[in-house]
Amino acid sequence: MMESNELRLLPWSGPDGRPSYLSADETGGYLSRLADSTEENQLGLGVELLAHAAEVLADTDSDPEEIRCLVADLASALRDAVRVASSRGYRSPPPASAPE
């Protein structure tokens, strides 16, 4: 849960390529919901790319250009997943300490 006046890293960059942040006291606003939906779409695409990668790697006759495009897509999906993980990790409450 975000504390008041904290910034949320959004799953898209600004027009200049720099990170975009949302300052919000509540998580149910339009931009927060849009960011949640975008993150889910990005992670879903990553799952689909992994399945496609398994197919391409299993095919010994895969075209090098197809492999090159797949690697570029996987790199983009990984970049998105790291951004989502960073954003969600920042917003997560710290883990409770272990009982002594």
C-alpha positions as CSV (number, residue, x, y, z in Angstrom):
1,M,0.0,0.0,0.0
2,M,1.3,3.4,-0.9
3,E,1.7,6.0,1.8
4,S,0.3,9.5,1.1
5,N,2.4,11.5,-1.3
6,E,4.5,8.5,-2.6
7,L,5.2,8.1,-6.3
8,R,4.3,5.1,-8.3
9,L,6.5,4.1,-11.2
10,L,4.3,3.7,-14.2
11,P,4.6,0.9,-16.8
12,W,5.4,3.4,-19.5
13,S,7.9,6.1,-20.2
14,G,7.4,9.8,-20.8
15,P,7.8,11.3,-24.2
16,D,11.5,11.8,-23.6
17,G,12.0,8.2,-22.6
18,R,12.4,9.0,-18.9
19,P,10.4,7.1,-16.2
20,S,6.9,8.3,-15.5
21,Y,5.5,8.5,-12.0
22,L,2.1,8.9,-10.6
23,S,1.5,10.8,-7.3
24,A,-1.7,9.6,-5.8
25,D,-3.1,9.1,-2.3
26,E,-5.5,6.4,-3.6
27,T,-5.0,3.3,-5.7
28,G,-8.4,3.3,-7.4
29,G,-8.0,6.3,-9.7
30,Y,-8.2,6.1,-13.4
31,L,-4.4,6.3,-14.0
32,S,-3.8,3.7,-11.3
33,R,-6.3,1.3,-12.9
34,L,-4.8,2.0,-16.4
35,A,-1.3,1.2,-15.0
36,D,-2.5,-2.0,-13.4
37,S,-4.2,-3.1,-16.7
38,T,-1.1,-2.2,-18.7
39,E,1.2,-4.2,-16.3
40,E,-1.1,-7.2,-16.6
41,N,-1.0,-7.0,-20.4
42,Q,2.8,-6.7,-20.4
43,L,3.2,-9.7,-18.1
44,G,0.7,-11.7,-20.2
45,L,2.7,-10.9,-23.4
46,G,5.8,-12.1,-21.6
47,V,4.2,-15.4,-20.9
48,E,3.1,-15.8,-24.5
49,L,6.6,-14.9,-25.7
50,L,8.1,-17.6,-23.5
51,A,5.8,-20.2,-25.0
52,H,6.8,-19.1,-28.5
53,A,10.5,-19.1,-27.6
54,A,10.2,-22.8,-26.5
55,E,8.6,-23.6,-29.9
56,V,11.3,-21.8,-31.8
57,L,14.2,-23.3,-29.8
58,A,12.7,-26.8,-30.2
59,D,12.7,-26.3,-34.0
60,T,16.3,-27.0,-35.3
61,D,15.4,-25.4,-38.6
62,S,14.4,-22.0,-37.1
63,D,15.4,-19.1,-39.3
64,P,18.1,-16.9,-37.7
65,E,16.1,-13.8,-38.5
66,E,13.1,-15.2,-36.6
67,I,15.4,-16.0,-33.6
68,R,16.8,-12.5,-33.8
69,C,13.3,-10.9,-33.7
70,L,12.3,-13.3,-30.9
71,V,15.3,-12.2,-28.8
72,A,14.5,-8.5,-29.3
73,D,10.9,-9.2,-28.2
74,L,12.0,-11.2,-25.2
75,A,14.4,-8.4,-24.2
76,S,11.5,-5.9,-24.4
77,A,9.3,-8.2,-22.4
78,L,12.0,-8.7,-19.8
79,R,12.5,-4.9,-19.5
80,D,8.7,-4.5,-18.9
81,A,8.7,-7.3,-16.3
82,V,11.6,-5.8,-14.4
83,R,9.8,-2.4,-14.4
84,V,6.6,-4.0,-13.1
85,A,8.6,-5.9,-10.4
86,S,10.3,-2.7,-9.4
87,S,7.1,-0.8,-9.2
88,R,5.3,-3.5,-7.3
89,G,8.2,-4.1,-5.0
90,Y,8.4,-0.5,-4.1
91,R,4.7,-0.4,-3.3
92,S,4.7,-3.6,-1.3
93,P,4.8,-3.4,2.5
94,P,8.1,-4.6,4.0
95,P,8.0,-8.2,5.0
96,A,7.1,-8.9,8.6
97,S,10.1,-9.8,10.7
98,A,10.5,-13.5,11.7
99,P,9.3,-14.4,15.2
100,E,12.2,-14.9,17.6
